[in-house]
Amino acid sequence: MKTNAARLLDSMSISYELREYEVDPEALDAETVAHKIGLPPEQVFKTLVVRGDRNGVAFAVVPADAELDEKALARLTGDRKVELVPLKEVQPLTGYIRGGVTALAAKKSYRVFVEETAELFDTIAVSAGVRGAQLLLAPKDYLAATDATTGPIARSKS
């Protein structure tokens, strides 16, 4: 399976592994995906779409077992506050559906902010741009491909 995200990585000569899994429409959460692809949740990153009050739409990429720290992200983006965009806006903004959102080859280029713990791993997993497929690649390659900024933008789920 070749997705637009995989094609982008190919065009940049970035190596990756495409790992497919069976999709359960009732369980699209990143922790379930982590289990299905055989990686710990802290190594599988979900891509969230946020809107800041000053700087507009951005991607926030955080571990499956964490939640977005909106205040920390706002500090990093230069916004007073950021909020998750409503689900109905995700596809029009990114070209991707819930469970398949990635910052790679999105419909429009937005700023990307990645939880700094991504850099602790040799390999991380991110959505390949469709439900049922993850891209496994080196964090440095993902950061380069998305021109991302890293910072402490996640917190443990309470």
N, C-alpha and C positions, 0 to 999 in steps of 0.2 A: 504494500500500500504506500503510495506516495502522496503526501499531503503538501499543501503550500508551504507549511512550516519546514517540512523535510526538504523541499525543493530549495528554499532559502538557504538552509544549512549546506546543501550540496553546492550551491552557487558560491558560497564562501569557503568551500573546501574544509568544512568543519565535520569531524567524524562524530557519529552518533549511532545508537542502536534504537530501532523501532520495536517496541514491545507491545503486542496486541493483547487484549483481554476481552472477556465476554461482558457486555453491558447489561446492567439491570436498571431500567429507567426509574425504579423506585429507590435506588441506592447509587446516586451519582457523586456522593461525597468523596473527597480526596483520600480519606483514611481507608475506605473500602477499596479504592483503586490501588492504594499502596499494598494492601493485602493481596489483591489479585495479581499484581506484577512482582510480588516477592521482595519488596523493599520495605525498610522501616518507614513509618509515616514522616519522621523528621527529614527524610531524604527525598520525599515526593512533595513537589511544590505546586500549590494551586494558584491560579491567576485570577485575581479579582479586578473588577473595573470600578474605579472611584471617580468622583468629581470634586474638585476643590473649589472653594468660593472665589479664589483669585486666579488660579492657573488652569482651571478646566479639568478635562478628563486625563486620567493616567491609569497605568496598570500597577497593581501591587501584587507581588509574588511572595507568598508565605508558605511555610511548611504545612502539610496536611493536618498535623496534630496541634496547630496553633490557630489563633485568630488574629485578625488585623488590629493593630493598635492605631486607631485613627488619629489620635493626638500626636503620636510620634511621627506618623506619616505626614501630617500637616506641617510639622516643624521642618521635615526634610524637603517638602515640596514648596515651602514658602507660602502656604495657605494658612488662613486662620482656622479653617476646619475642612475636613474631607468627609464624604459620605459615600457608601456604596451606591452605585447607580441602580435604579429599579431594574428588575430582571427583564422587563419588556423592552428596555433600552439597550441591553447588552448586544444583541445581534445587530441592530441597526448601526451601532457605534463601531463594532469590531468585525462583523462578518461571521462571528462564531456563536454557537448555541451553548447554553449551560452544559457543563461537563466536557466541553471541547474548546474552551477559551484559552488562547495563548497569545503572548506578546509577539510571537514570531509570525511575520507575514500577515498581520492584521489588516483589515480594510483600510485603516488610517493609522498613521504613525503617531503614537502617544508616548509620553515619557514613561519609563519603566523604573520601578523601585523594587529591589529584591532584599528580602530579609538577609542580613549579613551572615547568618549561620550557614547559608548555602556554600560559602567558601570553605567550610570545614570538611567537605566531602570530596572524594575523587570524582564521583559521579552523582548527578541529581537527575530526577525525572520531572518533566513538565509535559503538559498536554501537547499532542501532535497536531491539534487543531480540529480533531474529530473525537466523538465519543468512541471509546474502545481502543485507543492507541496513545501510548506515551513515548516521548523521546528521552533516551538516556544519554547524557552528555556531560562533559567536564564543565563545572560551574564557570570557569574563566571563559570558555567558549560561548556559553549562554550569555554571559554578561557582555561579551564583545558583540555577539549577534544582535542583541537588543539595545546596545549602548546604555546599559542600565546603571543606576546608582544604587549602592548598597547602604544599608543602615539597619538599626534596631527597630523594625516596624511590626514585629509580631510579639504576642504574649501568649502564655499558656492558656488553654481553655479553662474556664473556671468551672 
